């Protein structure tokens, strides 16, 4: 089971420290931001599974943080729980209208807050909204994006798979494999910031398979830069000997030794300029075919 990641946005250090200690003891990976802009930057760099968001912050308020999250394609799916001293009905309605998933007032029952967090994560997983390993949008949200773009022009869709991921996971273990998935999720966001834009969509189709929807004019450079950076940076997930020799050695049931390649990326790229699509299934199937032909 993947460790869920929480981002606590709270400028009161007593409250943020208490929440960090409590949720860490419950098995969550917890990060803290004391300002709204810092929260947006932390979210951009590593998608949390849930954001606990105070409204009264020193720079921009929680409403503005939530509004920015909801209007940015890459963060629009993240559950937000408002945590605030405001208890007026109008304040609660404003938060919910902005797309917050829940609203709890101070002083609060921490067990109640824990249930809100658990329910938000369970709902995302149950409805195939996010992948528990990477925190990226999954099944239904990917399909929603494809339905949104299919009648439009100027977009490109990339089907991305990690070659030799299963071999790596067999040798290095489940936790190391999970770290690779989180690494590529972060890398996709960084390349989107560098080559694409904030409205690029990044999804996790499951296992070692990811998708990106970007502007057609950026797609070729996005693909090139992604493969280039992955080839360089994925090496940090191997030990020194494997990096130096450039392959893994595995044994079969008879004790025979076999050379296995290090991980690389295969990327299939399609767009309305290269293909005509009757439905979203054709987008994914044609992109998968292009990816299978990619040398990696």
TORLOPA-366849 format. One record per residue (C-alpha): residue number from 1; residue in three letters; chain; x, y, z. Coordinates in nm, 4 decimals. Layout:
<pts>
resi, resn, chain, px, py, pz
NUM, ALA, A, X, Y, Z
...
</pts>
This chain:
<pts>
resi, resn, chain, px, py, pz
1, UNK, A, 0.0000, 0.0000, 0.0000
2, UNK, A, 0.1434, 0.3378, -0.0982
3, UNK, A, 0.2057, 0.5972, 0.1717
4, UNK, A, -0.0437, 0.8829, 0.1379
5, UNK, A, 0.1025, 1.2320, 0.1269
6, UNK, A, -0.0519, 1.5263, 0.3087
7, UNK, A, 0.0271, 1.8941, 0.2683
8, UNK, A, -0.0671, 2.1031, 0.5723
9, UNK, A, -0.0969, 2.4744, 0.4950
10, UNK, A, -0.1022, 2.6515, 0.8303
11, UNK, A, 0.0918, 2.9535, 0.9595
12, UNK, A, 0.0308, 2.8710, 1.3281
13, UNK, A, 0.3371, 2.6613, 1.4096
14, UNK, A, 0.1730, 2.5013, 1.7152
15, UNK, A, -0.1127, 2.3674, 1.5038
16, UNK, A, 0.1038, 2.2671, 1.2067
17, UNK, A, 0.3537, 2.0864, 1.4316
18, UNK, A, 0.0739, 1.9054, 1.6136
19, UNK, A, -0.0849, 1.7951, 1.2852
20, UNK, A, 0.2501, 1.6910, 1.1408
21, UNK, A, 0.3342, 1.4771, 1.4451
22, UNK, A, -0.0135, 1.3228, 1.4597
23, UNK, A, -0.0516, 1.2330, 1.0927
24, UNK, A, 0.3089, 1.1109, 1.0712
25, UNK, A, 0.2295, 0.8742, 1.3596
26, UNK, A, -0.0693, 0.7518, 1.1555
27, UNK, A, 0.1588, 0.6487, 0.8688
28, UNK, A, 0.1211, 0.9527, 0.6424
29, UNK, A, 0.4019, 1.1406, 0.4738
30, UNK, A, 0.3500, 1.4997, 0.5843
31, UNK, A, 0.4802, 1.8292, 0.4474
32, UNK, A, 0.4036, 2.1759, 0.5838
33, UNK, A, 0.3699, 2.5162, 0.4182
34, UNK, A, 0.3223, 2.8363, 0.6193
35, UNK, A, 0.2207, 3.0571, 0.3278
36, UNK, A, -0.0167, 3.0235, 0.0367
37, UNK, A, 0.2398, 3.0738, -0.2392
38, UNK, A, 0.4700, 2.8233, -0.0719
39, UNK, A, 0.1811, 2.5742, -0.0692
40, UNK, A, 0.1242, 2.6219, -0.4424
41, UNK, A, 0.4947, 2.5688, -0.5123
42, UNK, A, 0.5124, 2.2557, -0.2960
43, UNK, A, 0.2018, 2.1190, -0.4666
44, UNK, A, 0.3507, 2.1821, -0.8087
45, UNK, A, 0.6740, 2.0019, -0.7193
46, UNK, A, 0.5109, 1.6957, -0.5606
47, UNK, A, 0.1383, 1.6284, -0.5726
48, UNK, A, -0.0075, 1.5509, -0.2289
49, UNK, A, -0.3011, 1.3144, -0.1887
50, UNK, A, -0.4848, 1.5673, 0.0306
51, UNK, A, -0.4299, 1.9321, 0.1258
52, UNK, A, -0.5374, 2.0583, 0.4699
53, UNK, A, -0.5686, 2.4307, 0.4090
54, UNK, A, -0.6061, 2.7170, 0.6560
55, UNK, A, -0.7924, 3.0212, 0.5249
56, UNK, A, -0.6081, 3.2969, 0.7122
57, UNK, A, -0.2531, 3.3004, 0.5744
58, UNK, A, 0.0131, 3.5756, 0.5765
59, UNK, A, 0.0242, 3.6332, 0.1998
60, UNK, A, -0.2685, 3.5046, -0.0079
61, UNK, A, -0.5646, 3.3518, 0.1708
62, UNK, A, -0.6776, 2.9921, 0.1511
63, UNK, A, -0.9627, 3.0821, -0.0825
64, UNK, A, -0.7142, 3.2102, -0.3398
65, UNK, A, -0.4963, 2.9012, -0.2935
66, UNK, A, -0.7972, 2.6758, -0.3516
67, UNK, A, -0.9091, 2.8805, -0.6525
68, UNK, A, -0.5623, 2.8500, -0.8098
69, UNK, A, -0.5511, 2.4754, -0.7441
70, UNK, A, -0.8929, 2.4219, -0.8990
71, UNK, A, -0.8206, 2.6273, -1.2121
72, UNK, A, -0.4821, 2.4636, -1.2789
73, UNK, A, -0.5161, 2.1420, -1.4765
74, UNK, A, -0.2410, 1.9560, -1.2947
75, UNK, A, -0.3774, 2.0249, -0.9446
76, UNK, A, -0.7530, 2.0473, -1.0013
77, UNK, A, -0.8140, 1.6912, -0.8773
78, UNK, A, -0.6456, 1.7190, -0.5346
79, UNK, A, -0.8893, 1.7005, -0.2383
80, UNK, A, -0.8853, 2.0143, -0.0201
81, UNK, A, -1.0051, 2.0294, 0.3412
82, UNK, A, -1.0393, 2.3819, 0.4797
83, UNK, A, -0.9234, 2.4284, 0.8374
84, UNK, A, -1.0175, 2.7672, 0.9813
85, UNK, A, -1.1448, 2.9751, 1.2694
86, UNK, A, -1.4184, 3.1169, 1.0463
87, UNK, A, -1.7500, 2.9521, 1.1230
88, UNK, A, -1.9920, 3.1779, 0.9403
89, UNK, A, -2.2217, 3.0005, 0.6981
90, UNK, A, -2.1174, 3.2359, 0.4162
91, UNK, A, -1.7502, 3.1494, 0.4700
92, UNK, A, -1.8259, 2.7786, 0.4538
93, UNK, A, -2.0319, 2.8211, 0.1382
94, UNK, A, -1.7549, 3.0229, -0.0249
95, UNK, A, -1.5070, 2.7457, 0.0442
96, UNK, A, -1.7358, 2.4753, -0.0881
97, UNK, A, -1.8214, 2.6808, -0.3976
98, UNK, A, -1.4499, 2.6953, -0.4770
99, UNK, A, -1.4424, 2.3157, -0.4809
100, UNK, A, -1.3217, 2.2321, -0.1298
101, UNK, A, -1.4058, 1.8759, -0.0300
102, UNK, A, -1.4759, 1.9591, 0.3325
103, UNK, A, -1.4609, 2.2321, 0.5923
104, UNK, A, -1.3703, 2.2039, 0.9610
105, UNK, A, -1.3495, 2.4865, 1.2153
106, UNK, A, -1.1053, 2.5450, 1.5006
107, UNK, A, -1.0976, 2.4152, 1.7663
108, UNK, A, -1.1392, 2.0824, 1.5913
109, UNK, A, -1.1522, 1.7148, 1.6774
110, UNK, A, -0.8390, 1.5629, 1.5265
111, UNK, A, -1.0071, 1.2226, 1.4949
112, UNK, A, -1.2800, 1.3865, 1.2885
113, UNK, A, -1.0183, 1.5513, 1.0690
114, UNK, A, -0.8449, 1.2141, 1.0249
115, UNK, A, -1.1736, 1.0641, 0.9028
116, UNK, A, -1.2161, 1.3483, 0.6521
117, UNK, A, -0.8654, 1.2803, 0.5206
118, UNK, A, -0.9242, 0.9038, 0.4995
119, UNK, A, -1.2573, 0.9527, 0.3240
120, UNK, A, -1.1073, 1.1946, 0.0698
121, UNK, A, -0.8303, 0.9484, -0.0178
122, UNK, A, -1.0689, 0.6516, -0.0306
123, UNK, A, -1.3077, 0.8397, -0.2588
124, UNK, A, -1.0263, 0.9301, -0.4998
125, UNK, A, -0.9121, 0.5686, -0.5181
126, UNK, A, -1.2626, 0.4197, -0.5295
127, UNK, A, -1.3712, 0.6474, -0.8153
128, UNK, A, -1.0397, 0.6033, -0.9999
129, UNK, A, -0.9622, 0.9724, -0.9634
130, UNK, A, -0.5991, 0.9394, -0.8598
131, UNK, A, -0.3298, 0.6746, -0.8509
132, UNK, A, -0.2258, 0.5986, -0.4912
133, UNK, A, 0.1408, 0.5547, -0.5865
134, UNK, A, 0.1995, 0.8822, -0.7703
135, UNK, A, -0.0934, 1.1015, -0.6650
136, UNK, A, -0.1530, 1.1788, -1.0334
137, UNK, A, -0.4958, 1.1740, -1.1996
138, UNK, A, -0.5968, 0.8212, -1.3004
139, UNK, A, -0.8651, 0.6346, -1.4978
140, UNK, A, -1.1768, 0.8501, -1.4940
141, UNK, A, -0.9947, 1.1832, -1.4923
142, UNK, A, -0.7795, 1.0738, -1.7871
143, UNK, A, -1.0919, 0.9763, -1.9787
144, UNK, A, -1.2543, 1.3096, -1.8932
145, UNK, A, -0.9563, 1.4971, -2.0357
146, UNK, A, -0.9609, 1.2909, -2.3540
147, UNK, A, -1.3323, 1.3615, -2.4037
148, UNK, A, -1.2587, 1.7303, -2.3502
149, UNK, A, -0.9883, 1.7554, -2.6170
150, UNK, A, -1.1039, 1.5118, -2.8869
151, UNK, A, -1.3045, 1.7746, -3.0786
152, UNK, A, -1.0365, 2.0401, -3.0342
153, UNK, A, -0.7189, 2.1156, -3.2294
154, UNK, A, -0.3625, 2.1917, -3.1312
155, UNK, A, -0.3142, 1.9227, -2.8689
156, UNK, A, -0.0842, 1.6215, -2.8495
157, UNK, A, -0.1187, 1.3023, -2.6444
158, UNK, A, 0.1770, 1.1020, -2.5169
159, UNK, A, 0.1641, 0.7419, -2.3957
160, UNK, A, 0.4705, 0.6849, -2.1761
161, UNK, A, 0.5985, 0.3548, -2.0384
162, UNK, A, 0.9066, 0.2697, -1.8323
163, UNK, A, 1.1012, -0.0041, -2.0092
164, UNK, A, 1.2522, -0.2700, -1.7778
165, UNK, A, 1.0620, -0.1403, -1.4747
166, UNK, A, 0.9485, -0.4869, -1.3662
167, UNK, A, 1.3065, -0.6162, -1.3781
168, UNK, A, 1.4217, -0.3226, -1.1654
169, UNK, A, 1.1427, -0.3819, -0.9132
170, UNK, A, 1.2248, -0.7548, -0.8935
171, UNK, A, 1.5888, -0.6782, -0.8164
172, UNK, A, 1.5559, -0.3687, -0.5963
173, UNK, A, 1.2168, -0.4280, -0.4335
174, UNK, A, 0.8718, -0.2719, -0.4077
175, UNK, A, 0.9774, 0.0428, -0.2195
176, UNK, A, 1.2471, 0.1245, -0.4745
177, UNK, A, 0.9911, 0.0715, -0.7507
178, UNK, A, 0.7476, 0.3083, -0.5794
179, UNK, A, 1.0246, 0.5679, -0.5577
180, UNK, A, 1.0793, 0.5413, -0.9333
181, UNK, A, 0.7084, 0.6028, -0.9975
182, UNK, A, 0.7169, 0.9107, -0.7786
183, UNK, A, 1.0366, 1.0242, -0.9487
184, UNK, A, 0.8832, 1.0129, -1.2955
185, UNK, A, 0.5666, 1.1838, -1.1714
186, UNK, A, 0.7818, 1.4709, -1.0481
187, UNK, A, 0.9946, 1.4667, -1.3620
188, UNK, A, 0.6867, 1.4942, -1.5846
189, UNK, A, 0.5803, 1.8028, -1.3912
190, UNK, A, 0.9253, 1.9595, -1.4207
191, UNK, A, 0.9428, 1.8998, -1.7963
192, UNK, A, 0.5923, 2.0409, -1.8347
193, UNK, A, 0.7079, 2.3548, -1.6534
194, UNK, A, 1.0198, 2.3739, -1.8698
195, UNK, A, 0.8767, 2.2888, -2.2119
196, UNK, A, 0.4978, 2.2919, -2.1836
197, UNK, A, 0.2800, 2.4878, -1.9453
198, UNK, A, 0.0623, 2.4788, -1.6311
199, UNK, A, -0.2400, 2.3574, -1.8271
200, UNK, A, -0.0632, 2.0442, -1.9492
201, UNK, A, -0.2370, 1.7343, -1.8161
202, UNK, A, -0.0295, 1.4598, -1.6544
203, UNK, A, -0.1918, 1.1282, -1.5658
204, UNK, A, -0.0975, 0.7850, -1.4343
205, UNK, A, -0.2755, 0.5150, -1.6319
206, UNK, A, -0.1517, 0.2468, -1.3916
207, UNK, A, 0.1668, 0.0535, -1.3166
208, UNK, A, 0.4557, 0.1898, -1.5229
209, UNK, A, 0.2281, 0.3694, -1.7712
210, UNK, A, 0.1823, 0.7484, -1.7737
211, UNK, A, 0.0139, 0.9943, -2.0083
212, UNK, A, 0.0641, 1.3599, -2.0959
213, UNK, A, -0.1609, 1.5970, -2.2874
214, UNK, A, 0.0245, 1.9079, -2.4008
215, UNK, A, 0.0136, 2.1578, -2.6846
216, UNK, A, 0.1102, 2.0139, -3.0207
217, UNK, A, 0.3772, 2.2810, -3.0763
218, UNK, A, 0.5592, 2.1676, -2.7597
219, UNK, A, 0.5150, 1.7921, -2.7960
220, UNK, A, 0.8312, 1.6934, -2.9857
221, UNK, A, 1.0556, 1.8947, -2.7533
222, UNK, A, 0.8654, 1.7634, -2.4512
223, UNK, A, 0.9252, 1.4036, -2.5625
224, UNK, A, 1.2932, 1.4653, -2.6388
225, UNK, A, 1.3616, 1.6436, -2.3107
226, UNK, A, 1.1695, 1.3872, -2.1053
227, UNK, A, 1.3621, 1.0921, -2.2458
228, UNK, A, 1.6908, 1.2786, -2.2127
229, UNK, A, 1.6385, 1.3708, -1.8485
230, UNK, A, 1.4983, 1.0294, -1.7543
231, UNK, A, 1.8014, 0.8517, -1.9015
232, UNK, A, 2.0339, 1.0691, -1.6942
233, UNK, A, 1.8448, 1.0977, -1.3673
234, UNK, A, 1.7040, 0.7451, -1.3320
235, UNK, A, 2.0595, 0.6210, -1.2781
236, UNK, A, 2.0473, 0.7541, -0.9217
237, UNK, A, 1.8022, 0.4734, -0.8415
238, UNK, A, 2.0699, 0.2090, -0.9142
239, UNK, A, 2.3707, 0.1186, -0.7039
240, UNK, A, 2.7202, 0.2140, -0.8148
241, UNK, A, 2.8079, -0.1222, -0.9674
242, UNK, A, 2.4922, -0.1436, -1.1790
243, UNK, A, 2.5397, 0.2149, -1.2985
244, UNK, A, 2.8992, 0.1476, -1.3969
245, UNK, A, 2.8324, -0.1726, -1.5882
246, UNK, A, 2.5158, -0.0361, -1.7505
247, UNK, A, 2.2965, -0.3411, -1.6907
248, UNK, A, 2.1518, -0.5671, -1.4214
249, UNK, A, 2.2502, -0.9288, -1.3683
250, UNK, A, 1.9626, -1.1626, -1.2853
251, UNK, A, 1.9544, -1.5369, -1.2373
252, UNK, A, 1.6995, -1.7854, -1.3639
253, UNK, A, 1.5648, -2.0924, -1.1819
254, UNK, A, 1.8544, -2.2994, -1.3148
255, UNK, A, 2.1159, -2.0595, -1.1809
256, UNK, A, 2.1954, -1.9090, -1.5193
257, UNK, A, 2.2909, -1.5411, -1.5257
258, UNK, A, 2.1309, -1.2918, -1.7649
259, UNK, A, 2.2047, -0.9304, -1.8508
260, UNK, A, 1.8994, -0.7051, -1.8194
261, UNK, A, 1.8842, -0.3471, -1.9493
262, UNK, A, 1.8534, -0.0440, -1.7246
263, UNK, A, 1.5281, 0.1489, -1.7305
264, UNK, A, 1.4465, 0.3806, -2.0185
265, UNK, A, 1.1341, 0.5444, -2.1568
266, UNK, A, 0.9222, 0.4505, -2.4558
267, UNK, A, 0.6976, 0.7359, -2.5684
268, UNK, A, 0.4160, 0.7255, -2.8222
269, UNK, A, 0.3020, 1.0617, -2.9556
270, UNK, A, -0.0167, 1.1366, -3.1495
271, UNK, A, -0.2059, 1.4544, -3.2372
272, UNK, A, -0.4898, 1.5704, -3.4649
273, UNK, A, -0.2220, 1.6771, -3.7124
274, UNK, A, -0.1048, 1.3163, -3.7577
275, UNK, A, -0.4207, 1.1131, -3.6981
276, UNK, A, -0.7994, 1.1359, -3.7194
277, UNK, A, -0.9819, 1.0118, -3.4104
278, UNK, A, -1.3395, 0.8863, -3.3978
279, UNK, A, -1.3397, 0.8320, -3.0199
280, UNK, A, -1.1067, 0.8441, -2.7198
281, UNK, A, -1.0277, 0.4737, -2.7499
282, UNK, A, -0.8574, 0.5427, -3.0833
283, UNK, A, -0.6391, 0.8095, -2.9207
284, UNK, A, -0.5071, 0.5691, -2.6577
285, UNK, A, -0.4729, 0.2739, -2.8960
286, UNK, A, -0.2826, 0.4693, -3.1625
287, UNK, A, -0.0581, 0.6284, -2.8986
288, UNK, A, 0.0133, 0.2851, -2.7509
289, UNK, A, 0.1070, 0.1558, -3.0955
290, UNK, A, 0.3421, 0.4505, -3.1466
291, UNK, A, 0.4933, 0.3827, -2.8051
292, UNK, A, 0.5564, 0.0157, -2.8890
293, UNK, A, 0.7488, 0.1293, -3.1967
294, UNK, A, 0.9575, 0.3753, -2.9974
295, UNK, A, 1.3100, 0.2509, -2.9368
296, UNK, A, 1.3165, 0.3832, -2.5798
</pts>
